[in-house]
C-alpha cells in the first residue's frame, strides 16, 4: 500500500522469479512464498475462462502465445504474481 511496501513486494517477486528461472521448482516456490489460496496446490489455478480474474492478470494470461513462465511478475490489486502458463488459450473447436 505504501511505495516502500510495493517496492519490497516487487523485489521479492523478482527474487522468487529468478530462483525459478534458475531451476527452482515452480510449485515448491509457490508453496513457500505464495500468499493466496493456491499454496496447497503449488500455485495451480486450474483452468479458467475470461471474465473470472482481475483485468491485469487476464491480460497477461490470455495474452500469452505459448506455454511457459512469463518473463516478469504481473502487478494487480492483489499484489505481484509469477505466472507459468501450462497451456495457452486456444480457439480450436471440436465437433461431436
trRosetta pair geometry for C-beta under 8 A, 3 or more apart (Angstrom, degrees):
i j d omega theta_ij theta_ji phi_ij phi_ji
1 5 5.8 18 38 62 57 144
1 6 7.6 -173 22 -48 12 92
2 5 4.6 92 51 8 82 102
2 6 6.9 -147 89 -5 41 87
3 6 5.6 -55 -146 38 31 113
3 7 6.3 32 156 -20 65 106
4 7 5.8 -54 -149 36 29 111
4 8 6.4 29 152 -19 64 106
5 8 5.6 -53 -147 37 32 112
5 9 6.3 32 154 -19 65 105
6 9 5.8 -54 -147 37 30 110
6 10 6.3 29 155 -18 64 107
7 10 5.8 -55 -146 38 30 111
7 11 6.2 32 154 -20 64 107
8 11 5.7 -54 -146 37 30 112
8 12 6.4 30 154 -19 64 106
9 12 5.8 -54 -147 36 31 111
9 13 6.3 32 153 -19 64 106
9 79 5.8 -115 -180 -154 142 97
9 80 5.4 159 143 3 99 116
10 13 5.7 -53 -147 36 32 112
10 14 6.3 30 154 -17 65 106
10 73 6.7 -174 -141 69 66 141
10 75 7.3 -20 -94 -82 101 116
10 80 5.7 145 -99 -66 54 150
11 14 5.8 -55 -148 38 30 110
11 15 6.3 35 151 -24 64 106
12 15 5.5 -52 -148 33 32 115
12 16 6.4 29 155 -15 66 104
12 33 7.3 180 160 -160 108 128
12 80 7.7 149 73 58 85 137
13 16 5.9 -55 -148 38 31 107
13 17 6.2 34 152 -21 64 108
13 73 3.9 40 145 -83 133 161
13 79 7.9 167 -64 154 130 94
13 80 3.7 -80 -58 118 159 139
13 81 7.6 -2 -139 13 133 10
13 82 6.1 -179 -164 -51 90 96
14 17 5.5 -52 -143 38 32 115
14 18 6.3 38 154 -24 64 103
14 72 7.8 -14 -102 -147 88 74
14 73 6.4 -99 -64 -6 62 121
15 18 5.8 -52 -152 31 29 113
15 19 6.8 31 148 -20 61 102
16 19 5.6 -50 -154 31 37 114
16 20 6.6 35 149 -17 66 102
16 29 5.4 133 -170 -176 103 123
16 33 5.1 -120 -104 61 145 171
16 82 6.1 -118 103 -35 112 152
17 20 5.7 -54 -151 36 34 110
17 21 6.2 33 152 -17 67 106
17 69 7.7 142 -152 175 88 126
17 72 7.3 40 -168 -136 170 33
17 73 6.0 -126 -46 -51 139 90
17 82 5.1 -169 -83 -116 90 123
18 21 5.6 -53 -143 40 32 111
18 22 6.1 31 153 -19 64 111
19 22 5.6 -62 -149 41 28 112
19 24 4.1 5 149 8 91 146
19 29 6.1 154 94 -103 122 133
20 23 7.9 -170 -175 47 26 15
20 24 5.1 -76 -89 68 42 94
20 25 7.8 -61 -122 94 78 11
20 26 5.5 57 -137 -90 124 70
20 29 5.6 -83 -71 4 101 163
20 69 6.3 163 126 -120 125 150
20 82 6.8 137 8 168 154 145
20 84 7.8 -127 174 -66 147 123
21 69 6.9 -159 -83 102 77 159
24 28 6.6 -117 171 74 89 114
24 29 5.4 84 129 -56 122 118
25 28 3.9 70 79 12 109 112
25 29 6.6 177 88 -11 56 84
26 29 5.9 -63 -151 38 28 109
26 30 6.3 28 153 -20 66 107
26 42 7.1 84 109 165 77 103
26 43 6.5 -99 150 53 92 142
26 69 7.4 -159 -90 -89 127 109
26 82 7.8 -155 -144 121 93 118
26 84 5.1 -16 -140 -19 157 158
27 30 5.6 -53 -146 35 32 112
27 31 6.4 32 154 -19 65 104
27 42 2.8 -8 -149 -164 95 131
27 43 6.2 -147 -116 27 51 98
27 44 7.4 -2 -108 -34 99 97
28 31 5.7 -52 -149 35 32 111
28 32 6.3 23 154 -14 65 110
28 42 7.2 -6 -41 -131 32 103
29 32 5.8 -59 -143 42 31 107
29 33 5.7 -17 174 21 70 113
29 43 7.8 -2 83 -27 76 141
29 82 7.6 -36 117 76 129 152
30 33 6.9 -72 -122 56 19 78
30 34 4.5 32 -177 -44 64 125
30 38 6.6 -51 171 115 126 100
30 39 6.3 -168 144 -121 79 53
30 42 5.0 99 66 -177 126 45
30 43 2.9 -108 -128 -38 158 113
30 44 8.0 127 103 -20 167 56
30 82 7.9 -139 -84 69 85 111
31 34 6.5 -11 -83 19 12 114
31 39 5.4 101 -127 -175 47 78
31 40 7.6 78 -115 -95 91 19
31 42 5.7 -32 -44 -102 97 60
31 43 7.7 -102 -39 -26 56 84
34 38 6.1 -102 -175 79 152 80
34 39 4.0 -176 83 -89 123 87
34 43 5.8 -163 -79 -81 140 87
35 39 7.5 52 -71 -57 14 123
35 79 7.2 29 62 38 124 167
36 39 6.9 155 66 -31 50 85
36 78 7.3 36 -86 166 125 133
37 40 7.8 -34 172 19 55 100
38 41 5.2 -67 -163 54 71 101
38 42 7.5 -57 155 70 89 27
38 43 5.0 73 127 -128 122 27
38 44 6.2 -174 -165 52 114 40
38 45 6.0 -49 -98 -75 146 64
39 42 7.8 42 -173 -72 31 20
39 43 7.4 25 -99 -61 36 59
41 44 4.3 -96 139 49 111 96
43 82 7.9 -38 -149 78 152 91
43 84 7.6 74 115 29 132 108
45 48 6.2 -50 138 -11 113 123
48 52 4.7 -114 176 67 120 151
48 53 6.7 93 116 -32 146 105
49 52 6.1 101 67 -15 58 119
50 58 6.0 89 -134 -156 77 129
50 62 6.0 30 -87 -73 105 156
51 58 7.8 79 -34 -108 24 153
52 58 7.8 138 55 -85 62 116
53 57 4.3 -93 150 90 127 125
53 58 4.8 160 75 -56 103 88
53 61 7.1 63 55 18 155 142
54 57 4.9 82 62 13 80 109
54 58 7.0 -160 88 -7 36 93
54 76 4.8 114 83 -159 143 131
54 77 6.2 -157 -137 25 160 99
54 78 7.0 178 -1 -4 148 108
55 58 5.7 -61 -142 41 30 110
55 59 6.1 34 161 -26 68 105
56 59 5.8 -50 -147 30 28 113
56 60 6.7 24 155 -14 60 106
56 74 6.0 162 145 168 99 104
56 75 6.6 -59 160 88 154 54
56 76 4.5 -176 67 -95 125 82
56 77 8.0 143 21 -11 129 69
57 60 6.0 -61 -156 37 30 108
57 61 6.2 19 155 -12 68 113
57 74 6.2 123 -104 121 56 138
57 76 5.2 -9 -44 -67 96 144
57 81 6.4 37 -111 35 100 160
57 83 7.8 153 -152 -79 79 138
58 61 5.8 -60 -138 44 31 105
58 62 5.5 2 175 6 72 115
59 62 6.9 -61 -125 51 16 90
59 63 5.5 17 168 -21 56 125
60 63 6.0 -63 -135 39 16 110
60 64 7.1 33 157 -40 55 96
60 70 6.0 15 179 -119 112 162
60 74 4.4 -65 -45 -100 165 149
60 81 7.8 159 70 82 156 119
60 83 5.9 131 130 28 126 161
61 64 6.2 -47 -168 4 29 113
61 83 6.3 -124 -83 -168 81 148
61 85 6.7 150 -145 -95 68 101
61 89 7.9 101 136 -42 77 107
62 89 5.1 47 -143 -42 73 145
64 67 7.9 79 147 -89 128 24
64 68 8.0 -170 -167 54 128 74
64 70 6.7 -98 -89 -86 120 98
64 85 4.6 -163 122 -59 164 159
64 88 5.3 -137 109 -115 92 99
64 89 7.4 127 66 3 77 90
65 88 5.9 28 -180 -140 18 158
66 85 7.3 128 107 86 40 135
66 88 5.6 -56 -99 -39 13 137
67 85 5.1 -144 -134 105 47 91
67 86 6.0 -3 -139 176 111 18
67 87 5.8 -16 -85 -92 112 33
67 88 6.0 -119 -55 -28 60 83
68 84 6.8 -79 162 -153 25 74
68 85 6.0 2 44 53 40 92
69 82 7.5 -16 -154 174 98 92
69 83 7.5 141 -153 93 52 50
69 84 4.9 -28 -93 -105 65 84
69 85 7.9 -163 -71 19 16 71
70 74 6.7 13 102 -38 155 107
70 82 7.5 -172 54 -166 95 51
70 83 4.5 29 8 70 125 97
70 84 7.4 -133 0 -82 73 35
70 85 7.0 87 -49 -19 86 98
73 80 4.2 22 160 -179 136 108
73 81 6.2 145 -164 64 80 36
73 82 5.5 -50 -103 -76 83 66
74 80 7.0 145 69 -157 37 58
74 81 4.8 -28 61 61 91 97
74 83 5.9 15 4 -11 124 123
75 79 7.4 -92 -140 153 64 26
75 80 5.5 -29 -94 -97 68 71
75 81 7.8 176 -82 15 21 78
76 79 6.9 0 61 48 76 35
76 81 6.5 20 7 -9 110 119
78 81 7.5 44 84 -52 106 109
85 88 5.8 37 161 -78 137 66
87 90 7.6 -36 152 -24 102 111
